[in-house]
Amino acid sequence: MSTITWDNLYTDHSDVYELLVSHEDYQDHLIRAIENIQPLTGTIAAEFGCGTGRMSGLLANHVQCLHAFDLTRSMLRVAHEKKYRLNWNHVSFVQADSRMMPVRESWADFAIEGWSFLHIAVQNPGDWQFQFGRALDEMRLVVRPGGKLVLIETLGTGQTEPNPAAKYREVYDWLEWEQGFRPEAIRTDYLFESMAQVQEVVVPLFGEKMFDVLIPSDAGIILPECTGLWWLAV
């Protein structure tokens, strides 16, 4: 097996990625924050960059219908396995680039992405505003007038207060100041059952420095995480 890095995580280590994200937000702060922005009951949702279906699972319990998309086949394989195992009969998964969606206009009540669009910016440093903007345009395309766009991205792993890297802050400032998105910060801490899990999924991606910020608890081992939500009505 190849060494796990951020460059090959999504294509070669989708199972490891799922193990990581399945331990995030043990407090269930995220779904409550989303519902405060966009009531979910009875809605039709479009999810961009769904990955292994981590966010899809949160939404599936609330929405009427969810159409989810991701570029990476290995991530969708895990998402499809979850769909059939958990009987998400009202959820579809389709392979697609968030910047060029194979769908018609104005059919979703809201569009949402989690930890996906920032990756577009990081992978395209020379023209990240253009590439990120293409994904936002596709979101606007699928959402009905009056609907919402909801973006979810990191504000710092191992942080108890929002403290994103400077290159991420540049993206978030652009969203807020130039694109008109409203921000909100929450905690979405990870809870791991054992140090072996920390060694398997945290250290390869975030480094051994994370050992210094782990919080032992009766429930397991907590790794603090701050997450941002940005939303815009269209």
N, C-alpha and C positions, 0 to 999 in steps of 0.2 A: 504493500500500500504506500502511495506517495505521502510525503510530509504534508500536513494540513497547513494551508496558508489561505489568506483572504482571496488570493487570485484563483485558487482551485477549489475553494470550499463549495461553491454552488454547483460546479460541474462534476467533481470527483468525490465529494464527501457530503452528499445530501443527507445521509442518515445521521452523520455527526451534527450537521446544522440543525436537524430536527431535534436531536437530543438537547442541544443548547437552548433553542427557543422554547421548547416544551417546559423548561424550568423557569422561564421568565414570568414576572408579574404574578407571583404567588398570592399577592394581596388582592388581585382582580380590580386594580385601579383603572386599567385601560378600557374595559368595556363600559364602565360607568362614565368615563370621560367622553367616549365616543357618543354615547346616548345623550349626554348633555348638549352636545353639538348637533347631533342628528338623531332624532327619534327613529328607532329601527323597526318597530312592529308594523308588518304589512307592506314593507318597502321592497323595491327591486333595486339591487345593488350591483355595482361594477367594481371589481377589485383588480387593481393593477399590480403586477409583480408579486403574485400571491405566494411564490416559493413553495414550501411544503404544506401549505394550508394552515399555517399557525393562526393567522388572522381569520381565515375562512371559517375555522371552527368556532371562533367567538361569534361571528356574524350569523352563522348557520342556525344558531339557537334562537334567533330573533327575527330575521328578515323573512319575507315571503319567498324571495327568489334571489340567488346570488350567481352571477356569471364572473368567474375568476380567470385571470390570464397570467402567464409567466413565459419568459423566453427560454428557460432552461429545462430540457427534457427530463433530466435526472431529478430535479426538484418536483416536477409535475408527477413523476412516478410515485413519489411518496404521498403527494396530495391525493392522487387517485386511489391509492391503497387505503387511505383514511376515509375517503368518500364511501367506498364500498363496505368497509368494516363498520362504519358508524351510521350507515344508511342516510347519507346526506342526499336524498333524492331530488331536492330542489336546488342543488349546487352543481354547476358545470365547470370543468377546467379545460382551458384551451391554450395551446402554445401560441404566443404572440409577443411581439416587441411593443412595449408601452408607448413607443414613439410612432407606431404605425399599426393601429388596431383594425382588425378585420370585422368591423361592426357598423351598424347603421347609426344615425344620429338620434339624439333626444329620446332615449328609452329608459334610462336609469333615474331613480329618484336621487341618488347620490353616488359619487365615485370615491374610492378610498385606496390608499397605498400604504404599506408598512415596510420601512427599512429597504426601500427599493430605488426611489428616485435619487437619493443621495449617492447611491452607487453609480448611477448614470453620470452624475457630475464628477465623481472621483475618477471614473474611467475615461473621461473626456476633458482633461484639464484645459486644453487649448480653446475649446468652444463650449464650455459647460452650460453657459446661459442659453445658448441656442438649443443644445440637446435636451436640457431640462425643460425648456420652453415647449419643445415639441411634445413631450409627455403631458405637460399641462394642457396644451391645446387639444390633445386627444381626450383628456378627461372632460374638458368643456364640451367637446363634441357629443359625448354619449349622455351627458346629464341634461335632463329637461330644464327649461327655464324655471328659476326659483329653487333649483336643487343646490346641493353643496358638494364641494371638493374638500376632502380630508386627507392630509398628509401626516404620516407618523415617522419620526426619525430620532436618532440617538442624541442625547445631550450629555452623554458621558458614562461609560462603564467604569465601575469602581468609585463613582462619585455620589455623594449624598446631597449635593446641590448642583444645579445645572452648570456645566463647565465644558462645553464642546471645544474640540480642537479648532484652531484659528481658521483652517481651510473649510471646516464645516460652518463656522460662524459666518463666514462670507456668504455661503449659500443661504443660510437662514435670514441674514440681513436683506439679501436680494428678494427673498420671498415676502418679507414683511414690508419693506420700504418701496419696492418697485412693482411687486405683484399684488399687494393689498391683502395678504393673508394675515389672519389674527392668530397669535400664538398662545399656547398654554403648556405649562410644564407639570409633569407628574413623576412619581416614583414608580418604577416597574422592576423591583428587585428580583434577582434570581434566588431560588432556593434549591440547593443540591442535597441529595441524601448522603453523600459520602465525599471524602477527599479524592477518591479514585475518579469520580465524575469531574471534579475540578481539574484534575491532571489531564483527563482525556479531552475535554472540550474548551476549558477556559484558558489554560496555559498556552496551548499552541496558537491561539488567536489573539490573546491579550497580554501574554507574557507573565513571567513569574512575579512581577511587581504586584499582581493582583492578590498574592498571598498576604500582603501587608494590609489589605482593606477588607478581608473576609471577616464576617461576624458570626461566631458560633452561636447556635440557639438550640433550644430543646427539639425543634422541628428538623434541624439540619444545619447546613452551612449557607449563610446568606452572602451574596455578592451584590452590593448596592448598584443601582442603575437609575439614571435619570433619562426620561423620554419626553420629547416634545410633540405636541399636536399643533398643526397649522390648518386653518379652515377658511373657506371663502364661499359665500353665496353667489350664484351666477344667475 
